[in-house]
Amino acid sequence: MNIAFAGFRHGHVFELYKMAANNRDLHIVAAWEEDAEAINAAKKNGVVFTHQTYEELLADKNIDIVAIGNYYGIRGNMIIKALRSGKHVITDKPLCTSLEELDEITQLVKQTGLKVNCMLTMRYESRINAVKELFESGRLGEIHNIYIGGQHPLNYGKRPSWYFEEGKHGGVINDIGIHGIDSINFICGLRPSRILSARCWNAYAREERQFADSGQFMLEMDNGAGMISDVSYSIPGSIGFSFPHYWEYHIWGSKGMVRFSMNSKAIDAYIDGEPQGIAIPDAVVDADCLTDFIDEINGKTDMRLSMKEVFQSSRDTLLIQKHAFSENEKY
């Protein structure tokens, strides 16, 4: 199949570009971007531009898949246009920034049979998969309490300027929190059943007071468990992504608990009956979101991430983000 790339406004799209370049089932045949700064960054990453407009790219009958990496606020509209043009779509997260866009996307795939996927890459992390195996072994019992710290560095002046422009970001919960929502569904099959509280506010972006850089939420999950999460841009910039508690999880069950982060040295589990904590080794993962997407297009059903799960996690997160915005009308 032939894949085209539309938009290079976020660095994650270059990870997808590399996946596509290394995938023997795909040929990169086209690319488009209208922002001069983004074009220069993409060229440094080996991107060759072929089309002058997005509409021209969509009209190209040689293209089977469109990969979208534009700013968040425009992605929903771009996906809708691509589906109407008969293209499958894969995008970085978030998929879109409104429930109305998600409804239309969902309806279009039902009508056309086309597939949509998203870079919910936490499902492919070795530690997430190891904890999933621990849960499935029954050693944690039923999950009752969950905390996820999804804090990120703001990196003001380094992040693209569109982050801070009205209507282009769509909310820090939808931006970051979707990984937490989706990974808990992947690990133990739980989804939110009730939003107890959600808030977004400005705390760190002093130069951009209109940008709500902090987000927290509290949920009741569909088995009655409670989940609390912080997804703020609060990590000190000098420490950045080397922060030892980057993406930190605490999951408590009726038989034990597990604690880990993406940057810690070990997964620590404390199981009832064991006199002390035990270290859980990382799992081996030999898949990625792009391969799963291609498999689903080809009719396979045994993937780590399906279109149905993308839509579920997107809807759950957009509902939480909407709740936060309604509670903080000035944003």
N, C-alpha and C positions, 0 to 999 in steps of 0.2 A: 504493500500500500504506500501511497505517497502522502507525506505530511508537510504542511506549511505552517510557519510561525508568524503570528500576528501580534505585535507588541513586545517590547523588551524593557518595560518600565521597572521591573523588580528582578533582583539577582537570581531568584529561584528559577526563572525561566531558562537560565543558562545550564542548570542541572538537567532540566528536561531536554534541552537541546543536545547535551552530551549523551543522554540516554538514547535519544533518537538516532544520533550519529553512529552509535555502537550497536544498534538493534538490526539484525540481519533481515527482519521482516519489513523494515521501513526504508524509504528514500526521502531525504529532505529535498524538496523541489522548489520551495518558494519561501520568501520572507518579506514582511512589510512592517514599517514603523514610520511615524510622521514627526516625532520629536528629534531634533538634531543631536542633542546630548545623548539620548538613548541609542541613536543610530551609531554614533562614534563608539560608544561602549560595546555595542553588539559587534561591530567590525573588528574590534580588538579580540573578540572571542570567536572569530572565524566565520561570522554570519555574512552571507552574500545576499543582498537585497535584490528583489526581482520585480516587485509591483509598486505602483505609485499610490494606489488607494486600497483600502480594505475591500471596497465593493469590487474592484478589479480582481483582487485575489479570490474572492468568493465566486466570481463568475468563471474562474478557471476550472474547466471540466476535468483537468488532470489531477486535481487535488481530492483526496479522500478524507483527510483528517486535518482539522485546524487546531493548532496549539496556541492558546491565548495567554499572553503575559503582560497585558496592558494594566493601567491603574485600576484599582478595585471597583470604583464606582461605575465604570463603563463596561465591565466584563459581562454582566447579565445581558445587556443589549447586544453585545458582540456575539454571545453564544446563541441568542435567539435568531439573529441574522444568519449565522452559520448553519443552524438547523434548518431554517427555511430555504437555504441554498443547497441542502442535501448533503451536508458534511457532518461527520462525527466530530466531537469536540473534547479536548482535554485542556485543563487549565490549572494554574497554580491556585492555591486557596487564597481568599475565599472564592467560591463559585460565582457569587453575586452578592449584592448588598440589600436586597429587599425581598420580602415574601411574595410580592406580586410578580417579580421577575422569576422567582423559583417556580411559582405556579405555572407560568407560561412555558418555561423550559420543560417542566414535567409533562405538560399537556402535549407539547410538540414531539417529545420522544415517544409518547404513546401513539401519536398519529403516524409518525414516520418510521418507527423501528430503529432509528439512529441511536447511537450510544454517546453518553457524556461521562467523563470522569474528572478527577481532581487530585492534586498532589497532596493527599493526606498521608504524608510520608512516615508518620509515627508508627503506622501499622507494620512498617518494614524495619524498624529499629530492633536490634538484637535483644535489648533489655526488655522492651515491651513484649516481645514474643516469649522470652523466658518467663516473665510474670504470668502471661496467658497460660503457659504450660503448667506453672505452679497452681494457678487457680483451677484449671481443668483436672488436675490430679486430686482435687478435693481437700488438699491440706490446709487451705485457708477457711474452708467452710463457706457459709453464706456471707456475702459482703454486706456490712452495715454502715461503715464510715469511710469517707474518701476525702483526702485533701490533695489538691494539685497546685503547686506553685509554678506558674508559667511566665514568670517575670522575664523581661528582655531589656537590653540596653537601648536607650532612646537614640543615641548616636546622631544628635542634631547637627546638621551641617554635612553629614555623610549620607544620611538617608535621602532618597529622592524628595525634592521639594513638594511634589504633589501630595505626599502624606498629609501635609498641613493645609491643603487647599480645600475649601468648602465643597462637600459633595463628592470628593474623590477617594476618601478612605473608608467611610462606612462604619467605623466603630472598632475599638480595640478588642472587644469580646469576639466579634465576628472575625477579626484579623488573627488573633492568637488563640482565643478560647476554643475554637473549633477543633484544634488538635487534642485538647483535653477531653472534650465531649466525645470525639470519635474514638480515641484510644481506650476510654473506659468501656465503650460499647464493644470494642474489639476484644479487650481483655476478658471481660466477664458478662457481656451481653446486656448491660444495663443502659437504659435511656431515661432522660428526665420525664417525670410525670407531672411535676408541679414546680413552678418558679416561686421560691419563697422570697427572694430579694435579689436585686441586681442594680448596680450603680456604676456610672462612668463619670469621671471628673478630671480637671486639669490640675496637675501637681508639679510636674518636672519640666515641661516645655514652656519655660518662662517667656521665651520669645514668641510663642504661638498660643496665646491664652484661649483661643477658640478651639484648640485641639484637646480633646479629652483623652489624655495619655494613660489614665489609670482606670482599671476595671476589676470589679469583684462581683461574685454571684454565689448564691446559696440555693441548692436544689433538693427536692425530694425525688429519688429515683423510682423506677416502676416496681421495685421490690420493697419499697419503704426505706431504703438506705438514704443517708444524707451525704451530700457532696458540697464542699466549699472550695472555691478557687479564687486565686488572684492572678490576673494576667496583665499586670501593669508594665509600662516602660520605665522601670525603676532601678534596674541594675546600674551601678556606677559605670560611666563610660570608660574609665581607665581599666576596668576589669573585663567588661564586655562579655563575650560568649565563653570565656574561660571560667566564669563564675562557677564554683564547685556545686552549687545547688540549682543550676540551670535545669529546668523541667524536673522538679522534684515531686515525687509521688509518695503518699502514705495511704495504704489501703488496708483496712482493718476488717477481719472476718470473724465468724463465730469460733474458729479454731486457731486463728493466728493472724499475723500481720506481715506486711512486706513494705520495705522502704528502699527507694533508689532514686537516683537522678541520672540524667544523660552524661554527666561529667564525673560521677563518683567512681571509685575503684571497684565497687562490688554491689551486688543486690543483697541486702540484708533481710533475712526472713526470721521471724520469731514464732515458732509453732508450739502450740500447747502439747506438753509431753516431752519437749526437748529442754534440757537444762540451760541452754544458752542459744544465742543466735547462730544461724547457719548462713553461709554464703552460697548464693545460687549462681551458677555459671551462666554467662550469656548464651542465648540460642544462636544457632546458625541459620541465617536467612539468605536464600538464593533467589529472591524475587524483587520486583520493583513495580511501581504503580503503572508505568507505561506498558510493561509486559502483560500485567493483569488486564489493562484496558484493551489491548489487542486481542487477548484471549476471549474477552467478553464479546467483542465485535465478531469474532469467529465462532461464537456460540457456546463457548465453554462456561461452566458455572462454578468451578472450584477455584475461587480466587480469594486472596486476602481482602480485597476491596472491590465491591461491585457498584454499579450505578445506583441501585436501590439504597445501599448504605451511604453513598455520597449524598443523595437527596435527603435521607433521614437525618444525618449529622448536620447538614446545611440548614435544614428546617429547624431542628432543635436549637441550634446556635442563633439563628436569626430571631427566633422567638425570645430568647434571653436578651439579645441586643435590643430588640424593640421594647422590652420591658424596662431595660435600663434607660433608654432614651425617654420613655414616657414618664419615668420617675424623675428625670432631669431635663425638663423641657427646654432649658436654655441651650442644650446641646442639640 
